[in-house]
Amino acid sequence: MPEKEMMQRNIEEFERLQDYMISCEKDSDVYKKMKRRYTALKVILTASGINLTEIDIIKE
């Protein structure tokens, strides 16, 4: 898979995951699992040079 397509998928997943996180209780097990993926995606995107300022609505 080309790098550009992979970055696009990661950004889309990051945005979708945040939507799910907003609709969950922060102390739930589901939220905690999503938070791990959120953190991993944030690291991947940041390391790839993606500026998350505009798309990171959770900001944790």
All heavy atoms as TSV, in Angstrom:
chain	resi	resn	atom	element	x	y	z
A	1	MET	N	N	0.837	-1.169	0.000
A	1	MET	CA	C	0.000	0.000	0.000
A	1	MET	C	C	0.890	1.243	0.000
A	1	MET	O	O	1.803	1.342	0.812
A	1	MET	CB	C	-0.899	-0.035	1.247
A	1	MET	CG	C	-1.730	1.185	1.447
A	1	MET	SD	S	-2.762	1.184	2.942
A	1	MET	CE	C	-3.589	-0.368	2.827
A	2	PRO	N	N	0.613	2.176	-0.886
A	2	PRO	CA	C	1.416	3.400	-0.951
A	2	PRO	C	C	1.338	4.187	0.364
A	2	PRO	O	O	0.325	4.167	1.070
A	2	PRO	CB	C	0.776	4.193	-2.084
A	2	PRO	CG	C	0.017	3.202	-2.889
A	2	PRO	CD	C	-0.387	2.128	-1.937
A	3	GLU	N	N	2.415	4.895	0.676
A	3	GLU	CA	C	2.507	5.643	1.937
A	3	GLU	C	C	1.391	6.681	2.075
A	3	GLU	O	O	0.809	6.831	3.155
A	3	GLU	CB	C	3.868	6.334	2.025
A	3	GLU	CG	C	4.084	7.044	3.339
A	3	GLU	CD	C	5.465	7.670	3.442
A	3	GLU	OE1	O	6.372	7.280	2.682
A	3	GLU	OE2	O	5.621	8.550	4.284
A	4	LYS	N	N	1.079	7.365	0.991
A	4	LYS	CA	C	0.037	8.394	1.034
A	4	LYS	C	C	-1.314	7.775	1.407
A	4	LYS	O	O	-2.057	8.328	2.224
A	4	LYS	CB	C	-0.055	9.103	-0.315
A	4	LYS	CG	C	-1.009	10.262	-0.324
A	4	LYS	CD	C	-0.963	10.986	-1.646
A	4	LYS	CE	C	-1.915	12.155	-1.657
A	4	LYS	NZ	N	-1.894	12.886	-2.918
A	5	GLU	N	N	-1.620	6.634	0.841
A	5	GLU	CA	C	-2.879	5.941	1.145
A	5	GLU	C	C	-2.897	5.474	2.604
A	5	GLU	O	O	-3.928	5.563	3.283
A	5	GLU	CB	C	-3.068	4.756	0.204
A	5	GLU	CG	C	-4.403	4.062	0.357
A	5	GLU	CD	C	-4.581	2.914	-0.622
A	5	GLU	OE1	O	-3.959	2.927	-1.697
A	5	GLU	OE2	O	-5.353	1.995	-0.294
A	6	MET	N	N	-1.769	4.999	3.097
A	6	MET	CA	C	-1.683	4.551	4.491
A	6	MET	C	C	-1.910	5.725	5.446
A	6	MET	O	O	-2.637	5.598	6.439
A	6	MET	CB	C	-0.308	3.924	4.764
A	6	MET	CG	C	-0.156	3.425	6.174
A	6	MET	SD	S	-1.288	2.111	6.606
A	6	MET	CE	C	-0.426	0.732	5.916
A	7	MET	N	N	-1.323	6.879	5.153
A	7	MET	CA	C	-1.522	8.060	5.996
A	7	MET	C	C	-2.982	8.498	5.982
A	7	MET	O	O	-3.547	8.838	7.015
A	7	MET	CB	C	-0.632	9.217	5.540
A	7	MET	CG	C	0.824	9.058	5.922
A	7	MET	SD	S	1.073	8.937	7.698
A	7	MET	CE	C	1.299	7.186	7.888
A	8	GLN	N	N	-3.600	8.462	4.807
A	8	GLN	CA	C	-5.008	8.839	4.700
A	8	GLN	C	C	-5.872	7.909	5.556
A	8	GLN	O	O	-6.747	8.367	6.289
A	8	GLN	CB	C	-5.477	8.791	3.249
A	8	GLN	CG	C	-6.946	9.166	3.097
A	8	GLN	CD	C	-7.412	9.107	1.649
A	8	GLN	OE1	O	-6.631	8.900	0.726
A	8	GLN	NE2	N	-8.701	9.286	1.456
A	9	ARG	N	N	-5.613	6.620	5.500
A	9	ARG	CA	C	-6.374	5.655	6.310
A	9	ARG	C	C	-6.165	5.894	7.797
A	9	ARG	O	O	-7.106	5.807	8.587
A	9	ARG	CB	C	-5.991	4.229	5.945
A	9	ARG	CG	C	-6.549	3.800	4.628
A	9	ARG	CD	C	-6.260	2.349	4.375
A	9	ARG	NE	N	-6.787	1.969	3.074
A	9	ARG	CZ	C	-7.019	0.735	2.718
A	9	ARG	NH1	N	-6.771	-0.255	3.542
A	9	ARG	NH2	N	-7.502	0.459	1.525
A	10	ASN	N	N	-4.928	6.178	8.201
A	10	ASN	CA	C	-4.647	6.444	9.608
A	10	ASN	C	C	-5.355	7.709	10.091
A	10	ASN	O	O	-5.892	7.743	11.204
A	10	ASN	CB	C	-3.146	6.555	9.858
A	10	ASN	CG	C	-2.456	5.214	9.846
A	10	ASN	OD1	O	-3.060	4.179	10.106
A	10	ASN	ND2	N	-1.175	5.203	9.535
A	11	ILE	N	N	-5.367	8.736	9.275
A	11	ILE	CA	C	-6.064	9.977	9.633
A	11	ILE	C	C	-7.560	9.724	9.757
A	11	ILE	O	O	-8.198	10.166	10.718
A	11	ILE	CB	C	-5.771	11.094	8.606
A	11	ILE	CG1	C	-4.316	11.532	8.725
A	11	ILE	CG2	C	-6.714	12.280	8.802
A	11	ILE	CD1	C	-3.835	12.421	7.594
A	12	GLU	N	N	-8.128	9.000	8.803
A	12	GLU	CA	C	-9.552	8.689	8.856
A	12	GLU	C	C	-9.892	7.853	10.088
A	12	GLU	O	O	-10.899	8.099	10.761
A	12	GLU	CB	C	-9.996	7.959	7.585
A	12	GLU	CG	C	-10.001	8.857	6.370
A	12	GLU	CD	C	-10.176	8.115	5.063
A	12	GLU	OE1	O	-10.159	6.864	5.048
A	12	GLU	OE2	O	-10.322	8.791	4.029
A	13	GLU	N	N	-9.044	6.888	10.420
A	13	GLU	CA	C	-9.264	6.067	11.612
A	13	GLU	C	C	-9.160	6.920	12.871
A	13	GLU	O	O	-9.956	6.767	13.809
A	13	GLU	CB	C	-8.273	4.908	11.677
A	13	GLU	CG	C	-8.496	4.020	12.879
A	13	GLU	CD	C	-7.500	2.879	13.002
A	13	GLU	OE1	O	-6.671	2.675	12.098
A	13	GLU	OE2	O	-7.562	2.193	14.028
A	14	PHE	N	N	-8.195	7.824	12.914
A	14	PHE	CA	C	-8.008	8.714	14.054
A	14	PHE	C	C	-9.261	9.564	14.277
A	14	PHE	O	O	-9.746	9.688	15.403
A	14	PHE	CB	C	-6.784	9.593	13.804
A	14	PHE	CG	C	-6.387	10.458	14.959
A	14	PHE	CD1	C	-5.797	9.915	16.093
A	14	PHE	CD2	C	-6.577	11.828	14.916
A	14	PHE	CE1	C	-5.415	10.708	17.165
A	14	PHE	CE2	C	-6.197	12.633	15.974
A	14	PHE	CZ	C	-5.621	12.082	17.101
A	15	GLU	N	N	-9.794	10.122	13.209
A	15	GLU	CA	C	-10.992	10.945	13.317
A	15	GLU	C	C	-12.201	10.118	13.754
A	15	GLU	O	O	-12.962	10.536	14.631
A	15	GLU	CB	C	-11.282	11.634	11.984
A	15	GLU	CG	C	-10.258	12.697	11.640
A	15	GLU	CD	C	-10.466	13.300	10.267
A	15	GLU	OE1	O	-10.952	12.587	9.352
A	15	GLU	OE2	O	-10.157	14.489	10.106
A	16	ARG	N	N	-12.375	8.958	13.179
A	16	ARG	CA	C	-13.500	8.070	13.505
A	16	ARG	C	C	-13.407	7.608	14.963
A	16	ARG	O	O	-14.394	7.620	15.699
A	16	ARG	CB	C	-13.507	6.884	12.541
A	16	ARG	CG	C	-14.691	5.997	12.645
A	16	ARG	CD	C	-14.764	4.943	11.514
A	16	ARG	NE	N	-13.500	4.424	11.049
A	16	ARG	CZ	C	-12.926	4.724	9.879
A	16	ARG	NH1	N	-13.503	5.553	9.033
A	16	ARG	NH2	N	-11.768	4.187	9.533
A	17	LEU	N	N	-12.216	7.240	15.390
A	17	LEU	CA	C	-12.002	6.786	16.760
A	17	LEU	C	C	-12.360	7.882	17.756
A	17	LEU	O	O	-12.991	7.618	18.787
A	17	LEU	CB	C	-10.548	6.350	16.933
A	17	LEU	CG	C	-10.141	5.816	18.298
A	17	LEU	CD1	C	-10.953	4.567	18.652
A	17	LEU	CD2	C	-8.662	5.490	18.306
A	18	GLN	N	N	-12.000	9.111	17.469
A	18	GLN	CA	C	-12.339	10.221	18.360
A	18	GLN	C	C	-13.852	10.388	18.475
A	18	GLN	O	O	-14.370	10.658	19.568
A	18	GLN	CB	C	-11.704	11.518	17.867
A	18	GLN	CG	C	-10.208	11.545	18.053
A	18	GLN	CD	C	-9.636	12.875	17.663
A	18	GLN	OE1	O	-9.453	13.733	18.514
A	18	GLN	NE2	N	-9.383	13.061	16.373
A	19	ASP	N	N	-14.562	10.218	17.381
A	19	ASP	CA	C	-16.027	10.286	17.426
A	19	ASP	C	C	-16.581	9.236	18.379
A	19	ASP	O	O	-17.491	9.513	19.162
A	19	ASP	CB	C	-16.632	10.097	16.037
A	19	ASP	CG	C	-16.423	11.294	15.125
A	19	ASP	OD1	O	-16.169	12.410	15.641
A	19	ASP	OD2	O	-16.532	11.117	13.902
A	20	TYR	N	N	-16.050	8.032	18.303
A	20	TYR	CA	C	-16.493	6.959	19.204
A	20	TYR	C	C	-16.140	7.280	20.649
A	20	TYR	O	O	-16.936	7.044	21.560
A	20	TYR	CB	C	-15.867	5.618	18.821
A	20	TYR	CG	C	-16.250	5.090	17.468
A	20	TYR	CD1	C	-15.345	4.338	16.727
A	20	TYR	CD2	C	-17.494	5.324	16.904
A	20	TYR	CE1	C	-15.680	3.827	15.474
A	20	TYR	CE2	C	-17.839	4.828	15.653
A	20	TYR	CZ	C	-16.925	4.084	14.950
A	20	TYR	OH	O	-17.248	3.587	13.720
A	21	MET	N	N	-14.947	7.810	20.875
A	21	MET	CA	C	-14.498	8.120	22.236
A	21	MET	C	C	-15.388	9.177	22.878
A	21	MET	O	O	-15.687	9.100	24.080
A	21	MET	CB	C	-13.041	8.585	22.221
A	21	MET	CG	C	-12.063	7.477	21.903
A	21	MET	SD	S	-10.370	8.067	21.691
A	21	MET	CE	C	-9.926	8.399	23.387
A	22	ILE	N	N	-15.810	10.153	22.114
A	22	ILE	CA	C	-16.657	11.222	22.638
A	22	ILE	C	C	-17.991	10.674	23.135
A	22	ILE	O	O	-18.564	11.180	24.096
A	22	ILE	CB	C	-16.862	12.315	21.564
A	22	ILE	CG1	C	-15.568	13.105	21.385
A	22	ILE	CG2	C	-18.004	13.256	21.926
A	22	ILE	CD1	C	-15.579	14.041	20.215
A	23	SER	N	N	-18.460	9.613	22.511
A	23	SER	CA	C	-19.765	9.062	22.882
A	23	SER	C	C	-19.695	8.044	24.016
A	23	SER	O	O	-20.711	7.476	24.394
A	23	SER	CB	C	-20.442	8.447	21.650
A	23	SER	OG	O	-19.716	7.337	21.191
A	24	CYS	N	N	-18.514	7.820	24.583
A	24	CYS	CA	C	-18.344	6.851	25.676
A	24	CYS	C	C	-18.002	7.546	26.984
A	24	CYS	O	O	-17.455	8.640	26.980
A	24	CYS	CB	C	-17.202	5.882	25.355
A	24	CYS	SG	S	-17.538	4.738	24.056
A	25	GLU	N	N	-18.281	6.859	28.067
A	25	GLU	CA	C	-17.867	7.336	29.386
A	25	GLU	C	C	-16.354	7.147	29.519
A	25	GLU	O	O	-15.828	6.091	29.192
A	25	GLU	CB	C	-18.577	6.551	30.489
A	25	GLU	CG	C	-20.076	6.725	30.497
A	25	GLU	CD	C	-20.498	8.125	30.898
A	25	GLU	OE1	O	-19.802	8.744	31.732
A	25	GLU	OE2	O	-21.512	8.592	30.357
A	26	LYS	N	N	-15.673	8.154	30.025
A	26	LYS	CA	C	-14.216	8.100	30.114
A	26	LYS	C	C	-13.697	7.006	31.045
A	26	LYS	O	O	-12.578	6.554	30.904
A	26	LYS	CB	C	-13.649	9.441	30.558
A	26	LYS	CG	C	-13.643	10.464	29.463
A	26	LYS	CD	C	-12.857	11.686	29.871
A	26	LYS	CE	C	-12.757	12.633	28.701
A	26	LYS	NZ	N	-11.907	13.770	29.004
A	27	ASP	N	N	-14.494	6.583	32.001
A	27	ASP	CA	C	-14.032	5.553	32.926
A	27	ASP	C	C	-14.437	4.139	32.508
A	27	ASP	O	O	-14.182	3.184	33.227
A	27	ASP	CB	C	-14.514	5.840	34.349
A	27	ASP	CG	C	-16.025	5.908	34.457
A	27	ASP	OD1	O	-16.709	6.028	33.420
A	27	ASP	OD2	O	-16.535	5.849	35.597
A	28	SER	N	N	-15.019	3.998	31.318
A	28	SER	CA	C	-15.436	2.676	30.839
A	28	SER	C	C	-14.251	1.887	30.264
A	28	SER	O	O	-13.254	2.470	29.835
A	28	SER	CB	C	-16.526	2.808	29.775
A	28	SER	OG	O	-15.992	3.337	28.582
A	29	ASP	N	N	-14.371	0.573	30.267
A	29	ASP	CA	C	-13.329	-0.281	29.692
A	29	ASP	C	C	-13.173	-0.031	28.193
A	29	ASP	O	O	-12.069	-0.043	27.666
A	29	ASP	CB	C	-13.644	-1.759	29.935
A	29	ASP	CG	C	-13.461	-2.154	31.389
A	29	ASP	OD1	O	-12.716	-1.454	32.118
A	29	ASP	OD2	O	-14.049	-3.161	31.798
A	30	VAL	N	N	-14.298	0.199	27.533
A	30	VAL	CA	C	-14.272	0.454	26.086
A	30	VAL	C	C	-13.460	1.716	25.789
A	30	VAL	O	O	-12.633	1.729	24.884
A	30	VAL	CB	C	-15.705	0.580	25.522
A	30	VAL	CG1	C	-15.701	1.043	24.087
A	30	VAL	CG2	C	-16.447	-0.729	25.669
A	31	TYR	N	N	-13.693	2.770	26.553
A	31	TYR	CA	C	-12.954	4.016	26.356
A	31	TYR	C	C	-11.457	3.793	26.551
A	31	TYR	O	O	-10.640	4.283	25.773
A	31	TYR	CB	C	-13.456	5.095	27.317
A	31	TYR	CG	C	-12.840	6.452	27.066
A	31	TYR	CD1	C	-13.459	7.354	26.220
A	31	TYR	CD2	C	-11.641	6.828	27.667
A	31	TYR	CE1	C	-12.904	8.599	25.974
A	31	TYR	CE2	C	-11.073	8.068	27.428
A	31	TYR	CZ	C	-11.712	8.948	26.585
A	31	TYR	OH	O	-11.154	10.179	26.334
A	32	LYS	N	N	-11.106	3.041	27.586
A	32	LYS	CA	C	-9.696	2.781	27.865
A	32	LYS	C	C	-9.021	2.031	26.724
A	32	LYS	O	O	-7.870	2.311	26.379
A	32	LYS	CB	C	-9.556	2.019	29.175
A	32	LYS	CG	C	-9.915	2.864	30.379
A	32	LYS	CD	C	-9.960	2.054	31.644
A	32	LYS	CE	C	-10.489	2.904	32.797
A	32	LYS	NZ	N	-10.688	2.129	34.008
A	33	LYS	N	N	-9.737	1.098	26.113
A	33	LYS	CA	C	-9.182	0.372	24.960
A	33	LYS	C	C	-9.029	1.296	23.756
A	33	LYS	O	O	-8.028	1.244	23.044
A	33	LYS	CB	C	-10.066	-0.822	24.622
A	33	LYS	CG	C	-9.974	-1.919	25.656
A	33	LYS	CD	C	-10.878	-3.071	25.335
A	33	LYS	CE	C	-10.766	-4.110	26.438
A	33	LYS	NZ	N	-11.557	-5.298	26.180
A	34	MET	N	N	-10.041	2.129	23.541
A	34	MET	CA	C	-9.956	3.074	22.433
A	34	MET	C	C	-8.839	4.082	22.678
A	34	MET	O	O	-8.156	4.504	21.737
A	34	MET	CB	C	-11.287	3.799	22.237
A	34	MET	CG	C	-12.348	2.925	21.621
A	34	MET	SD	S	-13.837	3.823	21.151
A	34	MET	CE	C	-14.572	4.099	22.746
A	35	LYS	N	N	-8.613	4.451	23.920
A	35	LYS	CA	C	-7.559	5.413	24.260
A	35	LYS	C	C	-6.182	4.865	23.882
A	35	LYS	O	O	-5.316	5.608	23.409
A	35	LYS	CB	C	-7.628	5.722	25.762
A	35	LYS	CG	C	-6.551	6.649	26.263
A	35	LYS	CD	C	-6.835	8.080	25.909
A	35	LYS	CE	C	-5.710	9.004	26.252
A	35	LYS	NZ	N	-5.518	9.322	27.609
A	36	ARG	N	N	-5.973	3.550	24.062
A	36	ARG	CA	C	-4.685	2.954	23.656
A	36	ARG	C	C	-4.479	3.100	22.153
A	36	ARG	O	O	-3.387	3.447	21.692
A	36	ARG	CB	C	-4.626	1.485	24.065
A	36	ARG	CG	C	-4.337	1.294	25.533
A	36	ARG	CD	C	-3.868	-0.120	25.854
A	36	ARG	NE	N	-4.739	-1.164	25.333
A	36	ARG	CZ	C	-5.697	-1.771	26.022
A	36	ARG	NH1	N	-5.922	-1.446	27.265
A	36	ARG	NH2	N	-6.431	-2.720	25.468
A	37	ARG	N	N	-5.523	2.841	21.377
A	37	ARG	CA	C	-5.420	2.975	19.918
A	37	ARG	C	C	-5.245	4.444	19.530
A	37	ARG	O	O	-4.468	4.764	18.624
A	37	ARG	CB	C	-6.645	2.368	19.230
A	37	ARG	CG	C	-6.577	2.411	17.728
A	37	ARG	CD	C	-5.388	1.642	17.192
A	37	ARG	NE	N	-5.329	1.707	15.748
A	37	ARG	CZ	C	-4.226	1.618	15.033
A	37	ARG	NH1	N	-3.066	1.390	15.618
A	37	ARG	NH2	N	-4.259	1.707	13.734
A	38	TYR	N	N	-5.953	5.320	20.202
A	38	TYR	CA	C	-5.834	6.761	19.976
A	38	TYR	C	C	-4.379	7.207	20.164
A	38	TYR	O	O	-3.816	7.913	19.337
A	38	TYR	CB	C	-6.771	7.497	20.944
A	38	TYR	CG	C	-6.503	8.964	21.126
A	38	TYR	CD1	C	-7.028	9.904	20.248
A	38	TYR	CD2	C	-5.731	9.430	22.190
A	38	TYR	CE1	C	-6.790	11.258	20.422
A	38	TYR	CE2	C	-5.486	10.773	22.369
A	38	TYR	CZ	C	-6.026	11.684	21.482
A	38	TYR	OH	O	-5.783	13.011	21.646
A	39	THR	N	N	-3.770	6.760	21.256
A	39	THR	CA	C	-2.387	7.120	21.546
A	39	THR	C	C	-1.445	6.584	20.475
A	39	THR	O	O	-0.550	7.296	20.006
A	39	THR	CB	C	-1.972	6.608	22.939
A	39	THR	OG1	O	-2.863	7.161	23.920
A	39	THR	CG2	C	-0.550	6.984	23.279
A	40	ALA	N	N	-1.645	5.333	20.070
A	40	ALA	CA	C	-0.796	4.729	19.029
A	40	ALA	C	C	-0.931	5.486	17.710
A	40	ALA	O	O	0.076	5.796	17.056
A	40	ALA	CB	C	-1.154	3.259	18.838
A	41	LEU	N	N	-2.157	5.804	17.316
A	41	LEU	CA	C	-2.360	6.546	16.071
A	41	LEU	C	C	-1.755	7.942	16.154
A	41	LEU	O	O	-1.181	8.439	15.179
A	41	LEU	CB	C	-3.855	6.649	15.744
A	41	LEU	CG	C	-4.494	5.406	15.170
A	41	LEU	CD1	C	-6.012	5.557	15.144
A	41	LEU	CD2	C	-3.966	5.108	13.770
A	42	LYS	N	N	-1.858	8.557	17.308
A	42	LYS	CA	C	-1.293	9.888	17.491
A	42	LYS	C	C	0.228	9.853	17.316
A	42	LYS	O	O	0.801	10.712	16.662
A	42	LYS	CB	C	-1.673	10.402	18.884
A	42	LYS	CG	C	-1.511	11.863	19.072
A	42	LYS	CD	C	-2.170	12.309	20.366
A	42	LYS	CE	C	-2.027	13.786	20.547
A	42	LYS	NZ	N	-2.736	14.283	21.715
A	43	VAL	N	N	0.871	8.833	17.855
A	43	VAL	CA	C	2.318	8.675	17.706
A	43	VAL	C	C	2.678	8.439	16.240
A	43	VAL	O	O	3.609	9.061	15.706
A	43	VAL	CB	C	2.838	7.529	18.603
A	43	VAL	CG1	C	4.273	7.161	18.257
A	43	VAL	CG2	C	2.709	7.899	20.068
A	44	ILE	N	N	1.962	7.543	15.589
A	44	ILE	CA	C	2.219	7.238	14.172
A	44	ILE	C	C	2.081	8.485	13.311
A	44	ILE	O	O	2.954	8.790	12.474
A	44	ILE	CB	C	1.272	6.126	13.670
A	44	ILE	CG1	C	1.611	4.789	14.332
A	44	ILE	CG2	C	1.307	6.016	12.143
A	44	ILE	CD1	C	0.545	3.718	14.148
A	45	LEU	N	N	0.991	9.208	13.495
A	45	LEU	CA	C	0.748	10.395	12.670
A	45	LEU	C	C	1.757	11.502	12.959
A	45	LEU	O	O	2.249	12.154	12.034
A	45	LEU	CB	C	-0.686	10.893	12.879
A	45	LEU	CG	C	-1.770	9.951	12.360
A	45	LEU	CD1	C	-3.148	10.421	12.802
A	45	LEU	CD2	C	-1.714	9.813	10.850
A	46	THR	N	N	2.079	11.702	14.217
A	46	THR	CA	C	3.064	12.727	14.578
A	46	THR	C	C	4.436	12.382	14.003
A	46	THR	O	O	5.121	13.241	13.444
A	46	THR	CB	C	3.137	12.893	16.108
A	46	THR	OG1	O	1.839	13.257	16.591
A	46	THR	CG2	C	4.134	13.957	16.503
A	47	ALA	N	N	4.838	11.114	14.111
A	47	ALA	CA	C	6.133	10.678	13.569
A	47	ALA	C	C	6.175	10.808	12.049
A	47	ALA	O	O	7.254	10.965	11.475
A	47	ALA	CB	C	6.414	9.237	13.980
A	48	SER	N	N	5.001	10.766	11.422
A	48	SER	CA	C	4.930	10.899	9.965
A	48	SER	C	C	4.867	12.352	9.522
A	48	SER	O	O	4.735	12.637	8.335
A	48	SER	CB	C	3.701	10.158	9.438
A	48	SER	OG	O	3.792	8.794	9.749
A	49	GLY	N	N	4.909	13.261	10.481
A	49	GLY	CA	C	4.915	14.678	10.141
A	49	GLY	C	C	3.535	15.290	9.986
A	49	GLY	O	O	3.412	16.410	9.482
A	50	ILE	N	N	2.493	14.598	10.428
A	50	ILE	CA	C	1.131	15.117	10.325
A	50	ILE	C	C	0.874	16.048	11.505
A	50	ILE	O	O	1.087	15.681	12.657
A	50	ILE	CB	C	0.079	13.974	10.331
A	50	ILE	CG1	C	0.357	12.956	9.236
A	50	ILE	CG2	C	-1.333	14.530	10.248
A	50	ILE	CD1	C	0.258	13.478	7.837
A	51	ASN	N	N	0.395	17.249	11.226
A	51	ASN	CA	C	0.048	18.207	12.264
A	51	ASN	C	C	-1.358	17.879	12.768
A	51	ASN	O	O	-2.329	17.983	12.032
A	51	ASN	CB	C	0.102	19.632	11.700
A	51	ASN	CG	C	-0.180	20.682	12.747
A	51	ASN	OD1	O	-0.675	20.397	13.826
A	51	ASN	ND2	N	0.148	21.910	12.409
A	52	LEU	N	N	-1.460	17.499	14.015
A	52	LEU	CA	C	-2.741	17.059	14.579
A	52	LEU	C	C	-3.559	18.198	15.187
A	52	LEU	O	O	-4.666	17.959	15.670
A	52	LEU	CB	C	-2.499	15.992	15.644
A	52	LEU	CG	C	-1.812	14.725	15.164
A	52	LEU	CD1	C	-1.579	13.778	16.324
A	52	LEU	CD2	C	-2.623	14.038	14.087
A	53	THR	N	N	-3.049	19.406	15.143
A	53	THR	CA	C	-3.713	20.542	15.775
A	53	THR	C	C	-5.170	20.667	15.352
A	53	THR	O	O	-6.045	20.871	16.188
A	53	THR	CB	C	-2.971	21.851	15.453
A	53	THR	OG1	O	-1.613	21.714	15.843
A	53	THR	CG2	C	-3.592	23.029	16.161
A	54	GLU	N	N	-5.449	20.524	14.094
A	54	GLU	CA	C	-6.803	20.718	13.580
A	54	GLU	C	C	-7.710	19.503	13.779
A	54	GLU	O	O	-8.921	19.658	13.905
A	54	GLU	CB	C	-6.755	21.061	12.086
A	54	GLU	CG	C	-6.078	22.372	11.778
A	54	GLU	CD	C	-6.845	23.564	12.324
A	54	GLU	OE1	O	-8.086	23.563	12.258
A	54	GLU	OE2	O	-6.183	24.504	12.813
A	55	ILE	N	N	-7.143	18.300	13.804
A	55	ILE	CA	C	-8.003	17.112	13.834
A	55	ILE	C	C	-8.079	16.435	15.193
A	55	ILE	O	O	-8.919	15.556	15.398
A	55	ILE	CB	C	-7.594	16.084	12.762
A	55	ILE	CG1	C	-6.188	15.547	12.998
A	55	ILE	CG2	C	-7.742	16.674	11.370
A	55	ILE	CD1	C	-5.825	14.379	12.103
A	56	ASP	N	N	-7.238	16.831	16.139
A	56	ASP	CA	C	-7.255	16.183	17.464
A	56	ASP	C	C	-8.254	16.919	18.359
A	56	ASP	O	O	-7.948	17.963	18.930
A	56	ASP	CB	C	-5.865	16.192	18.086
A	56	ASP	CG	C	-5.809	15.399	19.381
A	56	ASP	OD1	O	-6.816	14.773	19.758
A	56	ASP	OD2	O	-4.745	15.394	20.015
A	57	ILE	N	N	-9.463	16.363	18.479
A	57	ILE	CA	C	-10.492	17.005	19.291
A	57	ILE	C	C	-10.508	16.485	20.729
A	57	ILE	O	O	-11.072	17.101	21.604
A	57	ILE	CB	C	-11.894	16.891	18.642
A	57	ILE	CG1	C	-12.262	15.435	18.404
A	57	ILE	CG2	C	-11.959	17.696	17.375
A	57	ILE	CD1	C	-13.647	15.229	17.843
A	58	ILE	N	N	-9.866	15.339	20.970
A	58	ILE	CA	C	-9.798	14.765	22.316
A	58	ILE	C	C	-8.716	15.470	23.130
A	58	ILE	O	O	-8.906	15.793	24.292
A	58	ILE	CB	C	-9.511	13.241	22.264
A	58	ILE	CG1	C	-10.583	12.506	21.471
A	58	ILE	CG2	C	-9.343	12.668	23.659
A	58	ILE	CD1	C	-11.943	12.443	22.117
A	59	LYS	N	N	-7.556	15.698	22.536
A	59	LYS	CA	C	-6.422	16.422	23.127
A	59	LYS	C	C	-5.994	15.835	24.481
A	59	LYS	O	O	-5.806	16.555	25.446
A	59	LYS	CB	C	-6.727	17.891	23.249
A	59	LYS	CG	C	-6.996	18.538	21.901
A	59	LYS	CD	C	-7.112	20.010	22.006
A	59	LYS	CE	C	-7.569	20.702	20.764
A	59	LYS	NZ	N	-7.167	20.293	19.496
A	60	GLU	N	N	-5.853	14.533	24.549
A	60	GLU	CA	C	-5.358	13.886	25.782
A	60	GLU	C	C	-3.965	13.366	25.552
A	60	GLU	O	O	-3.580	12.993	24.515
A	60	GLU	CB	C	-6.271	12.722	26.162
A	60	GLU	CG	C	-7.602	13.187	26.687
A	60	GLU	CD	C	-8.448	12.027	27.192
A	60	GLU	OE1	O	-7.929	10.953	27.482
A	60	GLU	OE2	O	-9.656	12.229	27.263
